Amino acid sequence: MRAGHTIRTILLIGAVAVAFTACGRRPGTLDTPYEAEIEARKQAEEDGRPAPPAPEKPVEDRPFILDSLI
């Protein structure tokens, strides 16, 4: 009887941990939209095409508390 409750509790804690891990943001190697726009402007200038409008600087990214779980 007690073993069943213990196993169920461990599985529940594991499921909650997996769910919380999915809430974080993985630091990626992809360019942000701002960086992509800067690169597009540089490429347009090199190719002699009209440059797209200057992108706005993004707001500082604050880390989320669950990011460290990833």
Buried (B, 14 or more C-beta within 10 A) or exposed (E): EEEEEEEEEEEEEEEEEEEEEEEBEEEEEEEEEEEEBBEBBEEEEEEEEEEEEEBEEEEEEEEEEEEEEE
